[in-house]
Amino acid sequence: GDLKYLHSMIHKLATMLLPTETRNEDDNNNSTNVNWWSLPGLVVGNRNYNFFSPRGVTRWGFQTVVRLLMNGDGLRISDSQCGYKLMTLSAAKVLYKNLHLTGWSHDVEVLYRARQLDIPIEEIKIDWEDKDGSKVVASGVAKVSLQMLWDVLRLRWNYSISQEWQVIQE
């Protein structure tokens, strides 16, 4: 992907993590005495698909399943599968340590862990253009969708019901 949203994502992350009284709105680099990069935080892109497009319908379906299985409040974002994610190192270390889901649904586990640990999450709208050669299409949409559903069911079962999986704060 291109990096045209990187500056906006960094700004959103800094604004989210910096206490209001330490923000310098005139400083586009957010260089203050506060080391906000050491705080856990996460910014996720939102591709804002047209609902009536094929991807819009499958995205809505998957996000609805996630919301239903995760006690109704979902993961605090609208587009868990968007690859545009920016997080601080402290967030990445705890969120990606010993992930159980390694396929298409690993993003759901990362966001679930962030929610459980009260790590701040914000979304930023991005323009997105689907390209020919999608990995999901090549793998088979039905097959990938069923695997993702199974992964979300396993996540819910193992974290919440059997409690075999634990969210560990470092």
VENVEN-V820628 format. One record per residue. N is the residue number from 1. SS is DSSP state (h for helix, s for strand, l for the rest). PSI is psi in whole degrees, 0 to 359 (NA if undefined). D_LAST is the distance of its C-alpha to the last C-alpha in whole Angstrom. Layout:
# VENVEN-V820628
n=N ss=SS psi=PSI d_last=D_LAST
n=N ss=SS psi=PSI d_last=D_LAST
This chain:
# VENVEN-V820628
n=1 ss=l psi=166 d_last=31
n=2 ss=l psi=168 d_last=32
n=3 ss=l psi=21 d_last=30
n=4 ss=l psi=344 d_last=33
n=5 ss=l psi=358 d_last=30
n=6 ss=h psi=312 d_last=27
n=7 ss=h psi=315 d_last=28
n=8 ss=h psi=322 d_last=28
n=9 ss=h psi=320 d_last=25
n=10 ss=h psi=316 d_last=24
n=11 ss=h psi=316 d_last=26
n=12 ss=h psi=319 d_last=24
n=13 ss=h psi=313 d_last=21
n=14 ss=h psi=316 d_last=22
n=15 ss=h psi=321 d_last=24
n=16 ss=h psi=322 d_last=21
n=17 ss=h psi=333 d_last=19
n=18 ss=l psi=133 d_last=21
n=19 ss=l psi=145 d_last=23
n=20 ss=h psi=318 d_last=26
n=21 ss=h psi=345 d_last=28
n=22 ss=h psi=356 d_last=26
n=23 ss=l psi=140 d_last=27
n=24 ss=l psi=96 d_last=30
n=25 ss=l psi=336 d_last=32
n=26 ss=l psi=347 d_last=35
n=27 ss=l psi=101 d_last=32
n=28 ss=l psi=341 d_last=31
n=29 ss=l psi=357 d_last=29
n=30 ss=l psi=37 d_last=27
n=31 ss=l psi=101 d_last=27
n=32 ss=l psi=182 d_last=26
n=33 ss=l psi=349 d_last=24
n=34 ss=l psi=127 d_last=21
n=35 ss=l psi=76 d_last=19
n=36 ss=h psi=339 d_last=18
n=37 ss=h psi=342 d_last=16
n=38 ss=h psi=349 d_last=13
n=39 ss=l psi=147 d_last=13
n=40 ss=l psi=134 d_last=11
n=41 ss=s psi=159 d_last=14
n=42 ss=s psi=133 d_last=17
n=43 ss=s psi=132 d_last=20
n=44 ss=s psi=137 d_last=22
n=45 ss=s psi=151 d_last=26
n=46 ss=s psi=112 d_last=28
n=47 ss=l psi=347 d_last=31
n=48 ss=l psi=52 d_last=34
n=49 ss=l psi=151 d_last=36
n=50 ss=l psi=125 d_last=39
n=51 ss=l psi=324 d_last=39
n=52 ss=l psi=3 d_last=42
n=53 ss=l psi=159 d_last=41
n=54 ss=h psi=318 d_last=40
n=55 ss=h psi=327 d_last=37
n=56 ss=h psi=318 d_last=37
n=57 ss=h psi=314 d_last=38
n=58 ss=h psi=323 d_last=35
n=59 ss=h psi=313 d_last=32
n=60 ss=h psi=316 d_last=34
n=61 ss=h psi=314 d_last=34
n=62 ss=h psi=315 d_last=30
n=63 ss=h psi=327 d_last=29
n=64 ss=h psi=315 d_last=31
n=65 ss=h psi=315 d_last=30
n=66 ss=h psi=314 d_last=26
n=67 ss=h psi=316 d_last=27
n=68 ss=h psi=319 d_last=29
n=69 ss=h psi=342 d_last=26
n=70 ss=l psi=42 d_last=23
n=71 ss=l psi=32 d_last=25
n=72 ss=l psi=334 d_last=27
n=73 ss=l psi=5 d_last=25
n=74 ss=l psi=218 d_last=24
n=75 ss=l psi=16 d_last=21
n=76 ss=l psi=10 d_last=22
n=77 ss=l psi=167 d_last=24
n=78 ss=l psi=338 d_last=27
n=79 ss=l psi=77 d_last=27
n=80 ss=l psi=334 d_last=24
n=81 ss=l psi=1 d_last=25
n=82 ss=l psi=132 d_last=26
n=83 ss=l psi=349 d_last=25
n=84 ss=l psi=97 d_last=25
n=85 ss=s psi=136 d_last=21
n=86 ss=s psi=128 d_last=20
n=87 ss=s psi=159 d_last=16
n=88 ss=l psi=161 d_last=14
n=89 ss=h psi=320 d_last=12
n=90 ss=h psi=325 d_last=9
n=91 ss=h psi=314 d_last=10
n=92 ss=h psi=319 d_last=11
n=93 ss=h psi=319 d_last=8
n=94 ss=h psi=326 d_last=6
n=95 ss=h psi=327 d_last=10
n=96 ss=l psi=357 d_last=12
n=97 ss=l psi=123 d_last=10
n=98 ss=l psi=48 d_last=12
n=99 ss=l psi=145 d_last=14
n=100 ss=l psi=328 d_last=17
n=101 ss=l psi=124 d_last=20
n=102 ss=l psi=354 d_last=21
n=103 ss=l psi=214 d_last=24
n=104 ss=l psi=334 d_last=25
n=105 ss=l psi=4 d_last=23
n=106 ss=h psi=330 d_last=20
n=107 ss=h psi=323 d_last=20
n=108 ss=h psi=319 d_last=20
n=109 ss=h psi=319 d_last=17
n=110 ss=h psi=313 d_last=15
n=111 ss=h psi=326 d_last=17
n=112 ss=h psi=314 d_last=16
n=113 ss=h psi=318 d_last=12
n=114 ss=h psi=318 d_last=13
n=115 ss=h psi=315 d_last=15
n=116 ss=h psi=328 d_last=13
n=117 ss=l psi=6 d_last=10
n=118 ss=l psi=36 d_last=13
n=119 ss=l psi=128 d_last=13
n=120 ss=s psi=136 d_last=16
n=121 ss=s psi=134 d_last=18
n=122 ss=s psi=158 d_last=22
n=123 ss=s psi=153 d_last=25
n=124 ss=s psi=131 d_last=27
n=125 ss=s psi=136 d_last=31
n=126 ss=l psi=153 d_last=32
n=127 ss=l psi=139 d_last=35
n=128 ss=l psi=136 d_last=35
n=129 ss=l psi=119 d_last=38
n=130 ss=l psi=139 d_last=38
n=131 ss=l psi=152 d_last=39
n=132 ss=l psi=150 d_last=41
n=133 ss=l psi=22 d_last=39
n=134 ss=l psi=136 d_last=36
n=135 ss=h psi=328 d_last=34
n=136 ss=h psi=314 d_last=34
n=137 ss=h psi=317 d_last=38
n=138 ss=h psi=327 d_last=38
n=139 ss=h psi=345 d_last=36
n=140 ss=l psi=112 d_last=38
n=141 ss=h psi=316 d_last=37
n=142 ss=h psi=315 d_last=37
n=143 ss=h psi=313 d_last=36
n=144 ss=h psi=318 d_last=33
n=145 ss=h psi=316 d_last=33
n=146 ss=h psi=320 d_last=33
n=147 ss=h psi=319 d_last=30
n=148 ss=h psi=320 d_last=28
n=149 ss=h psi=314 d_last=29
n=150 ss=h psi=317 d_last=28
n=151 ss=h psi=318 d_last=25
n=152 ss=h psi=322 d_last=24
n=153 ss=h psi=316 d_last=26
n=154 ss=h psi=318 d_last=24
n=155 ss=h psi=309 d_last=20
n=156 ss=h psi=314 d_last=22
n=157 ss=h psi=310 d_last=23
n=158 ss=h psi=330 d_last=20
n=159 ss=h psi=320 d_last=18
n=160 ss=h psi=324 d_last=20
n=161 ss=h psi=299 d_last=23
n=162 ss=l psi=338 d_last=22
n=163 ss=l psi=32 d_last=19
n=164 ss=l psi=331 d_last=18
n=165 ss=l psi=139 d_last=15
n=166 ss=l psi=144 d_last=12
n=167 ss=l psi=119 d_last=10
n=168 ss=l psi=123 d_last=6
n=169 ss=l psi=129 d_last=4
n=170 ss=l psi=NA d_last=0
